[in-house]
Amino acid sequence: MKYAILLALLLIAGPVAAAQPPQKVQIDYSVTSGSMQLGEGHDFLEHDGRKYSVISETKTVGVAALFYKLNVRRESRGSLTTAGLRPLQFEENNSRKPRRAADFDWDAGQIKLTDGDRIETAPLATNTYDPTSLPYAFAFAQSKQDTMKVFVADGKRLADYEYSMVGKETLKTPLGELETLHFQKVRDADDKRGLEFWLSVDHHYLPVKIRYVEKNGTVLDSTVTSITIH
């Protein structure tokens, strides 16, 4: 199934390709639901201009961990092309779910999806990402486009998304007020799941807030607490 993201990159002041992110960056997040602290997350981005890796780790902490212990590690690896990120491998290890993975064979035009013991293949289209690399694709975009069609593989399925830029927003964070670009999933009437992210204009368009809306309506926010350049 298709993913379409309306990037509206013409609204971004200045060329995105002007300055790539630093070669080694760590972004720490606080995971909350409303006013309740649930966990913490850490993203590690590394690239050398030719290859990249993003490792994302999340776990419950404090009181939340006493009732629902959860550890999730996601990793995306791939290459950097003139068009931006091109994933080659994605893997998710969740303490409460089977291992998931996606292997991208660009030469053959095929992607292998692994969800526990279930394995299937699907056609691999241009501009295909995984959930971990998707928010970072904006930081490595090499040209401004009004629209972009994007496909996303998480190892289990390909779901139908459409994103639109909500606009520029000032986001209050422990780092202070950050000028961001806010992207939001466009949902059909029967689509209960949501995904939004905020990209920092002054931090190479890296994600500084990610919001998930679960099927039951629960809202989970991952908000930046620190950005470290190594």
C-alpha positions in Angstrom: 0.0 0.0 0.0 1.2 3.4 -0.8 2.5 6.1 1.5 2.2 9.7 0.2 3.8 12.6 2.1 3.0 16.1 1.0 6.2 17.8 2.1 5.5 21.4 1.0 9.2 22.0 1.1 8.8 25.2 -0.8 7.8 26.8 2.5 11.2 26.1 3.9 13.4 29.2 3.9 16.8 28.4 2.3 17.9 25.1 0.7 17.8 22.1 2.9 20.9 20.7 1.3 23.0 23.7 2.4 24.2 22.0 5.6 23.9 18.4 6.4 23.6 17.3 10.0 26.9 16.7 12.0 28.4 13.3 11.4 27.6 12.1 14.9 24.6 13.3 16.8 22.7 12.0 19.9 19.2 13.2 20.6 17.6 12.4 24.0 13.9 12.4 24.5 11.4 12.4 27.3 8.4 10.1 26.5 5.1 11.3 28.0 1.4 10.8 27.8 -0.3 14.0 28.8 1.4 15.1 32.1 2.6 11.5 32.9 6.2 10.5 32.4 6.4 7.1 30.8 9.9 6.6 29.5 13.0 8.0 27.8 14.4 7.6 24.3 17.8 8.1 22.7 18.5 8.4 19.0 22.0 8.1 17.6 22.7 9.4 14.1 26.0 8.7 12.4 27.1 9.3 8.8 30.2 10.0 6.7 28.5 11.5 3.7 28.3 8.1 2.0 26.6 5.8 4.6 24.4 6.4 7.5 23.0 4.7 10.6 20.2 5.7 13.0 19.8 3.7 16.2 16.7 4.5 18.2 16.2 3.1 21.8 13.2 3.6 24.0 12.3 2.2 27.4 9.8 2.8 30.2 11.2 4.3 33.4 10.0 5.1 36.9 6.6 4.1 38.0 5.5 3.3 34.5 8.2 0.5 34.3 6.7 -1.2 37.3 3.4 -1.7 35.4 4.5 -2.0 31.8 8.2 -2.8 31.3 9.1 -2.1 27.7 12.4 -1.9 25.8 12.4 -1.1 22.0 15.5 -0.8 19.8 15.2 0.1 16.2 18.1 0.5 13.7 18.2 1.8 10.2 21.3 1.5 8.0 21.8 2.6 4.4 23.5 4.9 2.0 23.4 8.6 1.2 22.7 9.4 -2.4 22.2 12.6 -4.3 18.5 12.2 -3.5 19.1 11.7 0.3 18.7 8.7 2.5 18.4 5.2 1.0 17.8 2.5 3.6 19.3 -0.9 3.1 18.4 -2.6 6.4 15.9 -2.0 9.2 15.5 -4.0 12.4 13.2 -3.6 15.4 13.6 -5.6 18.6 10.7 -5.1 21.0 10.7 -6.8 24.4 7.0 -7.5 24.0 6.8 -8.4 20.3 8.6 -10.7 17.7 11.6 -9.3 15.8 10.8 -7.3 12.7 13.0 -6.4 9.9 13.1 -5.0 6.3 15.8 -5.7 3.8 15.9 -3.3 0.8 17.3 -4.8 -2.5 17.5 -1.8 -4.7 19.1 -3.6 -7.6 16.4 -6.3 -7.7 13.6 -3.8 -6.9 12.4 -6.0 -4.0 12.0 -5.6 -0.3 11.8 -8.5 2.2 9.6 -8.0 5.2 10.2 -10.1 8.3 7.7 -10.3 11.2 8.7 -13.1 13.6 8.5 -16.3 11.5 6.5 -14.6 8.7 8.5 -13.5 5.7 7.2 -11.9 2.5 8.5 -9.8 -0.4 7.1 -6.8 -2.1 8.0 -4.5 -4.9 10.5 -1.8 -3.9 9.6 1.7 -5.1 11.7 4.8 -5.2 11.7 6.9 -2.0 11.0 4.0 0.3 11.9 4.4 4.0 11.5 2.6 7.3 9.9 4.2 10.4 13.3 5.1 11.9 14.8 6.8 8.8 11.6 8.6 7.8 11.9 11.6 10.2 15.6 12.0 9.3 14.9 12.0 5.5 14.1 15.7 5.7 17.5 16.6 7.2 19.2 15.0 4.2 16.9 16.1 1.4 18.9 17.4 -1.5 16.3 19.5 -3.3 13.1 21.3 -2.5 9.9 19.7 -3.8 6.3 20.7 -3.5 5.2 17.1 -3.2 6.9 13.7 -2.6 5.5 10.2 -2.7 7.1 8.1 0.0 6.8 4.4 0.8 7.5 3.1 4.3 8.3 -0.5 5.5 8.3 -1.5 9.1 8.8 -5.3 8.7 5.1 -6.1 9.3 3.3 -4.1 6.7 3.1 -1.2 4.3 0.3 1.1 5.4 -1.4 4.0 3.7 -0.2 7.4 5.0 -0.5 10.9 3.7 1.4 13.8 5.4 1.0 17.5 5.1 3.0 20.4 6.6 1.0 22.1 9.3 3.3 25.0 9.2 6.1 26.7 11.2 5.6 26.5 15.0 7.6 27.6 18.1 8.0 24.5 20.3 8.7 24.8 24.0 11.3 22.3 25.1 13.8 21.8 27.9 16.3 23.3 25.4 14.2 26.5 25.2 11.9 27.6 22.4 12.7 26.0 19.1 11.5 27.1 15.7 10.2 24.0 14.0 8.4 22.7 10.9 5.4 20.6 11.9 4.3 17.6 9.8 1.1 15.7 10.4 -0.4 12.5 9.1 -3.6 13.1 7.2 -6.1 10.6 8.5 -9.3 9.2 7.0 -12.4 9.1 9.1 -11.8 5.4 10.0 -8.1 5.8 10.7 -7.5 6.0 14.4 -3.7 6.0 14.4 -1.7 9.2 14.1 1.9 10.2 13.6 3.3 13.8 13.7 6.8 15.2 14.0 8.4 18.5 14.5 11.8 19.4 12.8 14.1 22.0 14.3 15.0 24.7 11.8 18.1 25.6 13.8 19.3 22.0 14.2 19.5 20.9 10.6 15.8 19.9 10.5 16.4 17.0 12.9 13.3 15.7 14.7 12.8 17.3 18.2 9.3 16.0 18.9 7.4 13.0 17.6 3.8 12.3 18.5 2.1 8.9 18.2 -1.7 8.5 18.5 -2.6 4.9 19.3 -5.7 3.1 18.0 -7.4 3.6 21.3 -6.7 7.3 21.3 -3.7 7.3 23.6 -1.3 10.1 22.7 2.5 9.5 23.3 4.9 12.4 22.9 8.7 12.1 22.6 10.1 15.6 23.2 13.8 16.5 23.0 15.7 17.0 26.2 19.2 17.3 24.8 21.1 17.3 21.6 24.8 16.3 21.7 27.3 16.6 18.8 30.1 14.1 19.2 
